[in-house]
Amino acid sequence: MAHLAVRRPLAGLAVFAAAVAATAVIGSLSAVSSAAEYEQLRTPSWAPPSWLFGPVWTTLYAMIAVSGWLFWKRYGARRELVLFAVQLVLNAAWTPLFFAAGRYGLALVDIIALLVSIIALIVLFGREHRPAALLLVPYLAWVCFATALNASIVSLN
């Protein structure tokens, strides 16, 4: 795959964009009525309005895709990208758990695992490719916030 990275970097970007888009689509398909559900939940006073999640996640997903692509472009298929895939799976699982299944506690377990995987990915990417790691920092910050929100919703509901 490293050879492809040198010869076809834009094809690689398309693959990372497609993987991240698949994560987003899984979430959106399982959360068709998420805005209405979110409004019905008891949330803390610091909870953001439901309209904010779409623009934030769109921006974060673009940064996640570019981060993975930059790492791959420099190093090819390496074990760090397995963790990249794991965090995408954990990310994709959260919305169906939280909204479609209404399993707020299980979603909290998932998002904590996601948080740990993002931290590990930033550390691993940071050892080899600082820009790829830095692109994940806003994602980490948002998932920290989302974890606190999820925990608060578990306790309030």
DSSP file with accessible surface (Angstrom, degrees, kcal/mol):
  #  RESIDUE AA STRUCTURE BP1 BP2  ACC     N-H-->O    O-->H-N    N-H-->O    O-->H-N    TCO  KAPPA ALPHA  PHI   PSI    X-CA   Y-CA   Z-CA
    1    1 A M     >        0   0  122      0, 0.0     4,-2.1     0, 0.0    75,-0.2   0.000 360.0 360.0 360.0 -27.5    0.0    0.0    0.0
    2    2 A A  H  >  +     0   0   51      1,-0.2     4,-1.5     2,-0.2    74,-0.2   0.881 360.0  55.1 -61.2 -36.0    3.0    2.3    0.5
    3    3 A H  H  > S+     0   0  126      1,-0.2     4,-2.2     2,-0.2     3,-0.2   0.920 106.8  49.4 -62.9 -42.1    3.7    2.0   -3.2
    4    4 A L  H  > S+     0   0   65      1,-0.2     4,-3.8     2,-0.2    -1,-0.2   0.890 104.9  60.1 -62.1 -36.9    0.1    3.2   -3.9
    5    5 A A  H  < S+     0   0    3     -4,-2.1    -1,-0.2     1,-0.2    -2,-0.2   0.880 109.5  41.8 -59.9 -39.0    0.6    6.1   -1.5
    6    6 A V  H  < S+     0   0  118     -4,-1.5    -1,-0.2    -3,-0.2    -2,-0.2   0.913 123.9  36.3 -73.9 -42.4    3.5    7.3   -3.7
    7    7 A R  H  < S+     0   0  172     -4,-2.2    -2,-0.2     1,-0.2    -3,-0.2   0.814 131.5  21.9 -83.4 -31.9    1.8    6.7   -7.0
    8    8 A R     X  +     0   0  143     -4,-3.8     4,-1.7    -5,-0.2     3,-0.4  -0.467  61.9 157.4-138.3  64.9   -1.8    7.6   -6.2
    9    9 A P  H  > S+     0   0   47      0, 0.0     4,-2.0     0, 0.0     5,-0.1   0.866  78.6  52.9 -62.8 -34.2   -2.1    9.8   -3.2
   10   10 A L  H  > S+     0   0  129      2,-0.2     4,-2.2     1,-0.2     5,-0.1   0.854 104.8  55.2 -71.7 -30.6   -5.6   11.2   -4.2
   11   11 A A  H  > S+     0   0   31     -3,-0.4     4,-1.8     2,-0.2    -1,-0.2   0.907 108.1  50.6 -63.8 -39.5   -6.9    7.6   -4.5
   12   12 A G  H  X S+     0   0    2     -4,-1.7     4,-2.3     2,-0.2    -2,-0.2   0.911 107.6  52.1 -63.1 -42.7   -5.8    7.1   -1.0
   13   13 A L  H  X S+     0   0   51     -4,-2.0     4,-2.9     1,-0.2     5,-0.2   0.916 107.2  53.5 -60.2 -40.2   -7.5   10.2    0.2
   14   14 A A  H  X S+     0   0   59     -4,-2.2     4,-2.5     1,-0.2    -1,-0.2   0.890 107.6  51.0 -62.3 -38.0  -10.7    9.0   -1.5
   15   15 A V  H  X S+     0   0   82     -4,-1.8     4,-2.4     2,-0.2    -1,-0.2   0.937 112.7  44.8 -65.7 -45.5  -10.4    5.7    0.5
   16   16 A F  H  X S+     0   0   19     -4,-2.3     4,-2.4     2,-0.2     5,-0.2   0.912 113.5  50.5 -65.8 -40.8  -10.0    7.5    3.8
   17   17 A A  H  X S+     0   0   46     -4,-2.9     4,-2.8    -5,-0.2    -2,-0.2   0.915 111.0  49.6 -62.4 -40.1  -12.9    9.9    3.0
   18   18 A A  H  X S+     0   0   60     -4,-2.5     4,-2.5    -5,-0.2    -2,-0.2   0.905 110.1  50.3 -66.7 -40.2  -15.1    6.9    2.1
   19   19 A A  H  X S+     0   0   41     -4,-2.4     4,-1.7     2,-0.2    -2,-0.2   0.928 114.8  43.1 -63.7 -43.4  -14.3    5.1    5.3
   20   20 A V  H  X S+     0   0    4     -4,-2.4     4,-2.3     2,-0.2    -2,-0.2   0.905 112.5  53.3 -71.0 -37.8  -15.1    8.2    7.4
   21   21 A A  H  X S+     0   0   50     -4,-2.8     4,-2.9    -5,-0.2    -2,-0.2   0.900 105.9  54.0 -63.1 -37.9  -18.2    8.9    5.3
   22   22 A A  H  X S+     0   0   50     -4,-2.5     4,-2.5     2,-0.2    -1,-0.2   0.911 107.1  51.6 -61.9 -39.8  -19.4    5.3    6.0
   23   23 A T  H  X S+     0   0    9     -4,-1.7     4,-1.9     1,-0.2    -2,-0.2   0.933 112.1  46.1 -60.1 -45.8  -19.0    6.0    9.7
   24   24 A A  H  X S+     0   0   30     -4,-2.3     4,-2.8     1,-0.2    -2,-0.2   0.898 111.3  51.6 -65.3 -40.8  -21.1    9.2    9.4
   25   25 A V  H  X S+     0   0   73     -4,-2.9     4,-2.9     2,-0.2     5,-0.3   0.916 106.6  53.3 -65.6 -41.7  -23.7    7.5    7.3
   26   26 A I  H  X S+     0   0   85     -4,-2.5     4,-1.5     1,-0.2    -1,-0.2   0.938 112.5  46.3 -57.4 -45.1  -24.1    4.6    9.8
   27   27 A G  H  < S+     0   0    7     -4,-1.9     4,-0.4    -5,-0.2    -2,-0.2   0.934 113.7  46.6 -62.9 -45.4  -24.7    7.3   12.5
   28   28 A S  H >< S+     0   0   73     -4,-2.8     3,-0.8     1,-0.2    -2,-0.2   0.870 109.9  53.1 -70.1 -33.9  -27.1    9.3   10.4
   29   29 A L  H >< S+     0   0  121     -4,-2.9     3,-0.5     1,-0.2    -1,-0.2   0.835 112.0  45.6 -68.7 -30.8  -29.2    6.3    9.3
   30   30 A S  T 3< S+     0   0   28     -4,-1.5    -1,-0.2    -5,-0.3    -2,-0.2   0.431 113.3  51.2 -91.3   1.3  -29.6    5.2   12.9
   31   31 A A  T X   +     0   0   11     -3,-0.8     3,-1.9    -4,-0.4     4,-0.3  -0.176  60.5 139.0-130.2  43.0  -30.5    8.6   14.2
   32   32 A V  T <  S+     0   0  132     -3,-0.5     3,-0.3     1,-0.3    -1,-0.1   0.890  87.1  28.6 -57.2 -40.1  -33.2    9.8   11.8
   33   33 A S  T 3> S+     0   0   65      1,-0.2     4,-2.4    -3,-0.1    -1,-0.3   0.023  84.9 123.0-109.0  29.0  -35.2   11.3   14.7
   34   34 A S  H <>  +     0   0   35     -3,-1.9     4,-3.3     1,-0.2     5,-0.2   0.859  69.3  55.8 -63.0 -36.6  -32.2   12.1   16.9
   35   35 A A  H  > S+     0   0   49     -4,-0.3     4,-2.1    -3,-0.3    -1,-0.2   0.937 111.4  43.9 -62.6 -43.8  -32.9   15.9   17.1
   36   36 A A  H  > S+     0   0   60      2,-0.2     4,-1.2     1,-0.2    -1,-0.2   0.913 115.7  48.2 -66.4 -41.8  -36.4   15.2   18.5
   37   37 A E  H  X S+     0   0   55     -4,-2.4     4,-0.9     1,-0.2     3,-0.4   0.912 110.2  51.9 -63.4 -43.5  -35.1   12.5   20.8
   38   38 A Y  H >< S+     0   0   16     -4,-3.3     3,-0.8     1,-0.2    -1,-0.2   0.904 107.0  53.1 -60.1 -41.7  -32.3   14.7   22.1
   39   39 A E  H 3< S+     0   0  113     -4,-2.1    -1,-0.2     1,-0.2    -2,-0.2   0.789 107.0  53.6 -64.7 -27.5  -34.9   17.5   22.8
   40   40 A Q  H 3< S+     0   0  161     -4,-1.2    -1,-0.2    -3,-0.4    -2,-0.2   0.666  92.3  93.3 -81.3 -17.8  -36.9   15.0   24.9
   41   41 A L  S << S-     0   0   17     -4,-0.9     2,-0.6    -3,-0.8   116,-0.1  -0.409  84.0-114.8 -74.9 151.1  -34.0   14.0   27.1
   42   42 A R        +     0   0  161    111,-0.2   114,-0.2    -2,-0.1    -1,-0.1  -0.788  48.3 177.8 -80.4 122.0  -33.2   15.6   30.4
   43   43 A T        -     0   0   53     -2,-0.6   106,-0.0    -4,-0.1   110,-0.0  -0.871  31.6 -95.8-126.0 159.6  -29.8   17.2   29.7
   44   44 A P    >   -     0   0   17      0, 0.0     3,-1.9     0, 0.0    -1,-0.1  -0.269  40.6-105.8 -70.2 163.2  -27.5   19.4   31.8
   45   45 A S  T 3  S+     0   0  128      1,-0.3    -2,-0.0     0, 0.0     0, 0.0   0.767 119.8  56.9 -61.2 -24.5  -27.7   23.2   31.5
   46   46 A W  T 3  S+     0   0  117      2,-0.0    -1,-0.3   103,-0.0   103,-0.1   0.370  76.6 124.5 -91.2   5.5  -24.4   23.2   29.4
   47   47 A A    <   -     0   0   23     -3,-1.9     3,-0.1     1,-0.1    -4,-0.1  -0.437  61.8-124.3 -66.6 134.7  -25.8   20.8   26.7
   48   48 A P        -     0   0   17      0, 0.0    -1,-0.1     0, 0.0     2,-0.1  -0.355  31.4 -92.2 -75.4 160.7  -25.5   22.3   23.2
   49   49 A P    >   -     0   0   58      0, 0.0     3,-1.6     0, 0.0     4,-0.5  -0.382  36.5-114.2 -68.9 152.7  -28.5   22.6   21.0
   50   50 A S  G >> S+     0   0   32      1,-0.3     3,-1.0     2,-0.2     4,-0.6   0.819 111.1  66.2 -61.2 -29.9  -29.1   19.7   18.6
   51   51 A W  G 34 S+     0   0  179      1,-0.2    -1,-0.3     2,-0.2     3,-0.2   0.744  91.2  65.4 -65.9 -20.1  -28.4   21.8   15.5
   52   52 A L  G <> S+     0   0   51     -3,-1.6     4,-2.0     1,-0.2    -1,-0.2   0.819  86.7  69.1 -72.7 -28.1  -24.7   22.2   16.5
   53   53 A F  H <> S+     0   0   47     -3,-1.0     4,-2.8    -4,-0.5     5,-0.3   0.889  93.8  54.9 -62.7 -41.9  -23.8   18.5   16.2
   54   54 A G  H  X S+     0   0   42     -4,-0.6     4,-2.5    -3,-0.2     5,-0.2   0.959 111.4  41.2 -58.7 -55.1  -24.1   18.3   12.4
   55   55 A P  H  > S+     0   0   71      0, 0.0     4,-2.0     0, 0.0    -1,-0.2   0.905 116.4  50.6 -62.5 -38.1  -21.6   21.1   11.6
   56   56 A V  H  X S+     0   0   30     -4,-2.0     4,-2.7     1,-0.2    -2,-0.2   0.962 113.4  44.2 -64.0 -49.5  -19.2   20.0   14.3
   57   57 A W  H  X S+     0   0   49     -4,-2.8     4,-3.2    -5,-0.2     5,-0.2   0.882 109.7  56.0 -66.1 -35.4  -19.2   16.4   13.2
   58   58 A T  H  X S+     0   0  100     -4,-2.5     4,-1.8    -5,-0.3    -1,-0.2   0.949 111.8  43.5 -59.9 -46.1  -18.8   17.3    9.5
   59   59 A T  H  X S+     0   0   88     -4,-2.0     4,-2.1    -5,-0.2    -2,-0.2   0.933 115.4  48.4 -63.8 -46.5  -15.7   19.3   10.3
   60   60 A L  H  X S+     0   0    8     -4,-2.7     4,-2.7     1,-0.2    -2,-0.2   0.910 108.5  53.5 -63.4 -41.9  -14.3   16.6   12.6
   61   61 A Y  H  X S+     0   0   32     -4,-3.2     4,-2.4     1,-0.2    -1,-0.2   0.898 108.0  50.9 -61.7 -38.9  -14.9   13.9   10.1
   62   62 A A  H  X S+     0   0   58     -4,-1.8     4,-2.3    -5,-0.2    -1,-0.2   0.933 112.1  47.1 -62.8 -42.6  -13.0   15.8    7.4
   63   63 A M  H  X S+     0   0   46     -4,-2.1     4,-2.4     1,-0.2    -2,-0.2   0.885 110.6  52.3 -67.0 -38.0  -10.1   16.3    9.8
   64   64 A I  H  X S+     0   0    0     -4,-2.7     4,-2.4     2,-0.2     5,-0.2   0.932 110.5  48.1 -62.8 -46.6  -10.2   12.6   10.8
   65   65 A A  H  X S+     0   0    7     -4,-2.4     4,-2.4     1,-0.2    -2,-0.2   0.933 112.9  47.2 -61.1 -45.7  -10.0   11.5    7.1
   66   66 A V  H  X S+     0   0   53     -4,-2.3     4,-3.0     1,-0.2     5,-0.2   0.908 110.2  54.4 -65.0 -38.8   -7.1   13.9    6.3
   67   67 A S  H  X S+     0   0    0     -4,-2.4     4,-2.1     1,-0.2    -2,-0.2   0.955 111.5  42.9 -58.9 -52.6   -5.3   12.7    9.4
   68   68 A G  H  X S+     0   0    0     -4,-2.4     4,-2.7     1,-0.2    -1,-0.2   0.911 114.9  51.0 -60.8 -42.0   -5.4    9.1    8.4
   69   69 A W  H  X S+     0   0   32     -4,-2.4     4,-3.3    -5,-0.2    -2,-0.2   0.917 108.0  51.4 -63.2 -44.7   -4.6    9.9    4.8
   70   70 A L  H  X S+     0   0   35     -4,-3.0     4,-1.6     2,-0.2    -1,-0.2   0.915 112.4  46.5 -60.0 -43.3   -1.5   11.9    5.8
   71   71 A F  H  X S+     0   0    0     -4,-2.1     4,-2.6    -5,-0.2     5,-0.4   0.950 115.6  45.4 -63.5 -47.9   -0.2    9.1    7.9
   72   72 A W  H  X S+     0   0    2     -4,-2.7     4,-3.3     1,-0.2    -2,-0.2   0.903 108.4  57.3 -61.3 -41.5   -0.9    6.5    5.2
   73   73 A K  H  < S+     0   0   88     -4,-3.3    -1,-0.2     1,-0.2    -2,-0.2   0.874 115.3  37.0 -60.3 -36.1    0.6    8.7    2.5
   74   74 A R  H  < S+     0   0  144     -4,-1.6    -1,-0.2    -5,-0.2    -2,-0.2   0.881 136.0  16.7 -82.7 -39.2    3.9    8.9    4.4
   75   75 A Y  H  < S-     0   0   59     -4,-2.6    -3,-0.2     1,-0.2   -73,-0.2   0.520  89.9-141.7-116.6  -9.7    4.1    5.4    5.8
   76   76 A G     <  -     0   0    0     -4,-3.3     2,-0.9    -5,-0.4    -1,-0.2  -0.313  64.6 -10.2  75.8-162.9    1.6    3.2    3.9
   77   77 A A  S    S+     0   0   64     -4,-0.1     2,-0.3     3,-0.1   -75,-0.1  -0.596  81.7 158.4 -76.7 107.1   -0.4    0.5    5.6
   78   78 A R    >   -     0   0   76     -2,-0.9     3,-2.0     1,-0.0     4,-0.4  -0.823  57.1 -97.2-125.7 167.7    1.0    0.2    9.1
   79   79 A R  T >> S+     0   0  180      1,-0.3     3,-1.4    -2,-0.3     4,-1.1   0.772 115.9  70.8 -59.3 -26.5   -0.4   -1.2   12.4
   80   80 A E  H 3> S+     0   0    5      1,-0.3     4,-1.7     2,-0.2    -1,-0.3   0.848  91.0  61.1 -58.8 -29.9   -1.4    2.3   13.5
   81   81 A L  H <> S+     0   0   26     -3,-2.0     4,-2.2     1,-0.2    -1,-0.3   0.722  92.7  64.0 -73.9 -17.5   -4.1    2.3   10.9
   82   82 A V  H <> S+     0   0   98     -3,-1.4     4,-2.5    -4,-0.4    -1,-0.2   0.939 105.1  45.8 -65.5 -44.4   -5.7   -0.7   12.6
   83   83 A L  H  X S+     0   0   34     -4,-1.1     4,-2.6     2,-0.2    -2,-0.2   0.879 108.3  56.9 -65.0 -35.6   -6.3    1.6   15.6
   84   84 A F  H  X S+     0   0    7     -4,-1.7     4,-1.6     1,-0.2    -1,-0.2   0.939 109.7  45.2 -57.8 -45.5   -7.5    4.2   13.1
   85   85 A A  H  X S+     0   0   49     -4,-2.2     4,-2.3     2,-0.2    -2,-0.2   0.899 109.9  55.3 -66.2 -39.8  -10.1    1.7   11.9
   86   86 A V  H  X S+     0   0   66     -4,-2.5     4,-2.7     1,-0.2     5,-0.2   0.932 106.6  49.7 -60.2 -45.0  -11.0    0.6   15.5
   87   87 A Q  H  X S+     0   0    0     -4,-2.6     4,-2.4     1,-0.2    -1,-0.2   0.872 108.9  53.3 -66.7 -31.2  -11.8    4.2   16.4
   88   88 A L  H  X S+     0   0   12     -4,-1.6     4,-2.9    -5,-0.2    -1,-0.2   0.918 109.5  48.5 -65.7 -40.8  -14.0    4.5   13.3
   89   89 A V  H  X S+     0   0  100     -4,-2.3     4,-2.0     2,-0.2    -2,-0.2   0.933 112.9  47.2 -64.0 -45.4  -16.0    1.4   14.3
   90   90 A L  H  X S+     0   0   36     -4,-2.7     4,-1.2     2,-0.2    -1,-0.2   0.903 113.0  49.8 -62.3 -40.0  -16.4    2.7   17.9
   91   91 A N  H >X S+     0   0    6     -4,-2.4     4,-0.7    -5,-0.2     3,-0.6   0.940 111.1  48.7 -62.3 -46.5  -17.5    6.0   16.5
   92   92 A A  H 3< S+     0   0    9     -4,-2.9    -1,-0.2     1,-0.2    -2,-0.2   0.826 109.0  54.7 -64.6 -30.4  -20.0    4.4   14.2
   93   93 A A  H 3X S+     0   0   34     -4,-2.0     4,-2.0    -5,-0.2    -1,-0.2   0.781  93.1  71.4 -75.1 -25.8  -21.4    2.3   17.0
   94   94 A W  H <X S+     0   0   49     -4,-1.2     4,-3.0    -3,-0.6     5,-0.3   0.929  94.4  48.8 -62.2 -50.1  -22.2    5.1   19.3
   95   95 A T  H  X>S+     0   0   24     -4,-0.7     4,-2.8     1,-0.2     5,-1.1   0.928 112.2  47.2 -61.9 -46.1  -25.2    6.7   17.5
   96   96 A P  I  4>S+     0   0   37      0, 0.0     5,-2.6     0, 0.0     6,-0.3   0.909 115.5  47.7 -61.4 -37.8  -27.1    3.4   17.0
   97   97 A L  I  <5S+     0   0   39     -4,-2.0     6,-2.7     3,-0.2    -2,-0.2   0.939 120.6  36.1 -64.8 -46.9  -26.5    2.5   20.7
   98   98 A F  I  <5S+     0   0    3     -4,-3.0     4,-0.2     4,-0.2    -3,-0.2   0.965 133.6  17.8 -74.2 -53.9  -27.5    5.9   22.0
   99   99 A F  I  <5S+     0   0   23     -4,-2.8    -2,-0.1    -5,-0.3   -68,-0.1   0.937 128.8  39.4 -90.3 -51.7  -30.4    6.9   19.7
  100  100 A A  I   <S+     0   0   67     -5,-1.1    -3,-0.2     1,-0.2    -2,-0.1   0.927 131.7  26.6 -69.1 -41.8  -31.7    3.8   17.9
  101  101 A A  S   <S-     0   0   59     -5,-2.6    -1,-0.2    -6,-0.2    -3,-0.2   0.640  92.9-137.2 -94.6 -17.5  -31.4    1.4   20.9
  102  102 A G        +     0   0   33     -6,-0.3     2,-1.3    -4,-0.2    -4,-0.2   0.772  53.5 145.2  65.1  25.9  -31.8    4.0   23.6
  103  103 A R     >  +     0   0  142     -6,-2.7     4,-2.7    -7,-0.2     5,-0.2  -0.618  15.4 167.1 -97.3  75.1  -29.0    2.3   25.5
  104  104 A Y  H  > S+     0   0   54     -2,-1.3     4,-1.8     1,-0.2    -1,-0.2   0.869  74.1  49.9 -61.4 -39.7  -27.4    5.4   27.1
  105  105 A G  H  > S+     0   0   40      2,-0.2     4,-1.9    -3,-0.2    -1,-0.2   0.920 112.6  46.1 -66.4 -43.7  -25.2    3.4   29.5
  106  106 A L  H  > S+     0   0   73      1,-0.2     4,-2.4     2,-0.2    -2,-0.2   0.889 110.7  53.9 -66.6 -36.6  -23.9    1.1   26.8
  107  107 A A  H  X S+     0   0    0     -4,-2.7     4,-2.8     1,-0.2    -1,-0.2   0.877 105.8  54.1 -63.3 -35.9  -23.3    4.1   24.6
  108  108 A L  H  X S+     0   0   33     -4,-1.8     4,-2.2     2,-0.2    -2,-0.2   0.922 107.4  49.2 -64.1 -42.7  -21.2    5.6   27.5
  109  109 A V  H  X S+     0   0   96     -4,-1.9     4,-2.2     1,-0.2    -2,-0.2   0.936 112.8  49.0 -60.0 -44.7  -19.1    2.5   27.6
  110  110 A D  H  X S+     0   0   15     -4,-2.4     4,-2.5     1,-0.2    -2,-0.2   0.929 110.7  48.6 -61.3 -45.9  -18.6    2.8   23.8
  111  111 A I  H  X S+     0   0    6     -4,-2.8     4,-2.7     2,-0.2    -1,-0.2   0.847 108.8  53.4 -70.5 -29.2  -17.7    6.4   23.9
  112  112 A I  H  X S+     0   0   82     -4,-2.2     4,-2.5     2,-0.2    -1,-0.2   0.931 110.3  47.6 -67.2 -42.3  -15.1    5.8   26.7
  113  113 A A  H  X S+     0   0   41     -4,-2.2     4,-2.5     2,-0.2    -2,-0.2   0.905 111.8  51.3 -62.6 -39.0  -13.5    3.1   24.6
  114  114 A L  H  X S+     0   0    4     -4,-2.5     4,-2.5     2,-0.2    -2,-0.2   0.934 108.5  51.3 -61.3 -45.3  -13.6    5.6   21.7
  115  115 A L  H  X S+     0   0   30     -4,-2.7     4,-2.4     1,-0.2    -2,-0.2   0.934 110.8  47.6 -58.1 -47.3  -11.9    8.2   23.9
  116  116 A V  H  X S+     0   0   92     -4,-2.5     4,-2.6     1,-0.2    -1,-0.2   0.915 111.8  50.7 -62.0 -41.8   -9.1    5.8   24.9
  117  117 A S  H  X S+     0   0    8     -4,-2.5     4,-2.4     1,-0.2    -1,-0.2   0.880 109.5  50.3 -67.3 -35.9   -8.6    4.8   21.2
  118  118 A I  H  X S+     0   0    0     -4,-2.5     4,-2.7     2,-0.2    -1,-0.2   0.931 110.8  49.2 -66.6 -43.6   -8.4    8.4   20.1
  119  119 A I  H  X S+     0   0   82     -4,-2.4     4,-2.4     1,-0.2    -2,-0.2   0.949 113.1  47.0 -59.7 -47.4   -5.8    9.2   22.8
  120  120 A A  H  X S+     0   0   37     -4,-2.6     4,-2.9     1,-0.2    -1,-0.2   0.904 112.0  50.8 -61.6 -40.5   -3.8    6.1   21.8
  121  121 A L  H  X S+     0   0    1     -4,-2.4     4,-3.3     2,-0.2     5,-0.3   0.913 108.9  50.7 -65.7 -41.1   -4.0    7.1   18.1
  122  122 A I  H  X S+     0   0   29     -4,-2.7     4,-2.6     2,-0.2    -1,-0.2   0.925 112.2  47.9 -62.1 -42.6   -2.8   10.6   18.8
  123  123 A V  H  X S+     0   0   70     -4,-2.4     4,-1.4    -5,-0.2    -2,-0.2   0.953 115.6  43.9 -62.6 -48.6    0.2    9.2   20.7
  124  124 A L  H  X S+     0   0   34     -4,-2.9     4,-0.6     1,-0.2     3,-0.3   0.931 117.8  43.4 -64.7 -47.3    1.0    6.7   18.0
  125  125 A F  H >X S+     0   0    0     -4,-3.3     4,-4.2     1,-0.2     3,-1.2   0.897 109.4  59.6 -63.1 -39.0    0.6    9.2   15.1
  126  126 A G  H 3< S+     0   0   32     -4,-2.6     4,-0.2    -5,-0.3    -1,-0.2   0.807  98.5  57.7 -62.1 -29.8    2.4   11.8   17.1
  127  127 A R  H 3< S+     0   0  181     -4,-1.4    -1,-0.3    -3,-0.3    -2,-0.2   0.759 125.5  18.7 -68.3 -26.3    5.5    9.7   17.3
  128  128 A E  H << S+     0   0   72     -3,-1.2     2,-0.2    -4,-0.6    -2,-0.2   0.698 135.7  20.5-116.2 -33.8    5.7    9.5   13.5
  129  129 A H     X  -     0   0   11     -4,-4.2     4,-1.9    -5,-0.2     3,-0.4  -0.720  56.3-172.0-149.1  90.2    3.7   12.3   12.0
  130  130 A R  H  > S+     0   0  170     -2,-0.2     4,-3.0     1,-0.2     5,-0.2   0.880  85.8  53.7 -56.7 -45.2    2.9   15.3   14.1
  131  131 A P  H  > S+     0   0   67      0, 0.0     4,-1.9     0, 0.0    -1,-0.2   0.915 108.3  51.2 -59.3 -38.3    0.4   17.0   11.7
  132  132 A A  H  4 S+     0   0    0     -3,-0.4     4,-0.5     1,-0.2    -2,-0.2   0.908 113.2  46.0 -63.9 -39.1   -1.7   13.8   11.5
  133  133 A A  H >< S+     0   0    5     -4,-1.9     3,-1.5    -8,-0.3     4,-0.5   0.925 109.9  52.8 -67.9 -44.6   -1.8   13.7   15.3
  134  134 A L  H >< S+     0   0   92     -4,-3.0     3,-1.2     1,-0.3    -1,-0.2   0.830  99.5  63.2 -63.9 -31.0   -2.6   17.3   15.7
  135  135 A L  T 3< S+     0   0   43     -4,-1.9     4,-0.4     1,-0.2    -1,-0.3   0.734 101.6  53.6 -64.3 -20.4   -5.6   17.0   13.3
  136  136 A L  T <> S+     0   0    0     -3,-1.5     4,-2.4    -4,-0.5    -1,-0.2   0.570  84.8  85.6 -90.0  -9.7   -7.1   14.6   15.8
  137  137 A V  H <> S+     0   0   64     -3,-1.2     4,-2.7    -4,-0.5     5,-0.2   0.923  88.7  48.8 -63.1 -44.1   -6.9   16.9   18.8
  138  138 A P  H  > S+     0   0   52      0, 0.0     4,-2.6     0, 0.0    -1,-0.2   0.902 110.7  53.0 -62.0 -35.2  -10.2   18.7   18.1
  139  139 A Y  H  > S+     0   0    1     -4,-0.4     4,-2.7     2,-0.2     5,-0.2   0.935 109.5  48.5 -60.6 -46.9  -11.8   15.3   17.7
  140  140 A L  H  X S+     0   0   39     -4,-2.4     4,-2.5     1,-0.2    -1,-0.2   0.929 111.2  49.9 -59.6 -45.9  -10.4   14.3   21.1
  141  141 A A  H  X S+     0   0   61     -4,-2.7     4,-2.2     1,-0.2    -2,-0.2   0.926 112.8  46.2 -60.2 -45.3  -11.7   17.5   22.7
  142  142 A W  H  X S+     0   0   35     -4,-2.6     4,-3.1     1,-0.2    -1,-0.2   0.909 112.1  50.0 -66.4 -40.4  -15.2   17.0   21.3
  143  143 A V  H  X S+     0   0    1     -4,-2.7     4,-2.5     2,-0.2    -1,-0.2   0.872 108.2  54.0 -69.3 -32.1  -15.3   13.4   22.3
  144  144 A C  H  X S+     0   0   59     -4,-2.5     4,-2.1    -5,-0.2    -1,-0.2   0.951 112.6  44.1 -60.5 -47.5  -14.2   14.4   25.8
  145  145 A F  H  X S+     0   0   64     -4,-2.2     4,-2.5     1,-0.2    -2,-0.2   0.929 113.7  50.0 -61.7 -45.6  -17.1   16.8   25.9
  146  146 A A  H  X S+     0   0   14     -4,-3.1     4,-3.0     1,-0.2    -1,-0.2   0.853 107.8  54.5 -64.9 -33.1  -19.5   14.3   24.4
  147  147 A T  H  X S+     0   0   18     -4,-2.5     4,-2.8     2,-0.2    -1,-0.2   0.934 109.3  47.0 -65.5 -44.1  -18.4   11.7   27.0
  148  148 A A  H  X S+     0   0   48     -4,-2.1     4,-2.4     2,-0.2    -2,-0.2   0.911 113.7  48.6 -63.1 -40.7  -19.3   14.1   29.8
  149  149 A L  H  X S+     0   0    8     -4,-2.5     4,-2.6     2,-0.2    -2,-0.2   0.934 111.4  49.3 -64.4 -45.5  -22.6   14.9   28.1
  150  150 A N  H  X S+     0   0    2     -4,-3.0     4,-2.5     1,-0.2    -2,-0.2   0.933 111.8  49.0 -59.4 -45.5  -23.4   11.2   27.7
  151  151 A A  H  X S+     0   0   39     -4,-2.8     4,-2.2     1,-0.2    -1,-0.2   0.908 111.3  50.0 -61.8 -40.5  -22.5   10.5   31.4
  152  152 A S  H  X S+     0   0   22     -4,-2.4     4,-2.3     2,-0.2    -1,-0.2   0.911 109.7  50.2 -65.6 -41.0  -24.7   13.4   32.4
  153  153 A I  H  X S+     0   0    3     -4,-2.6     4,-2.0     2,-0.2    -2,-0.2   0.905 107.8  54.3 -65.5 -37.9  -27.6   12.1   30.3
  154  154 A V  H  < S+     0   0   54     -4,-2.5    -1,-0.2     1,-0.2    -2,-0.2   0.942 112.7  43.1 -59.2 -45.2  -27.2    8.6   31.9
  155  155 A S  H  < S+     0   0   93     -4,-2.2    -2,-0.2     1,-0.2    -1,-0.2   0.839 117.5  45.2 -73.0 -30.5  -27.4   10.1   35.4
  156  156 A L  H  <        0   0   65     -4,-2.3    -1,-0.2  -114,-0.2    -2,-0.2   0.695 360.0 360.0 -84.7 -22.2  -30.4   12.4   34.5
  157  157 A N     <        0   0   70     -4,-2.0    -1,-0.2    -5,-0.2    -2,-0.1   0.043 360.0 360.0-113.6 360.0  -32.4    9.9   32.6
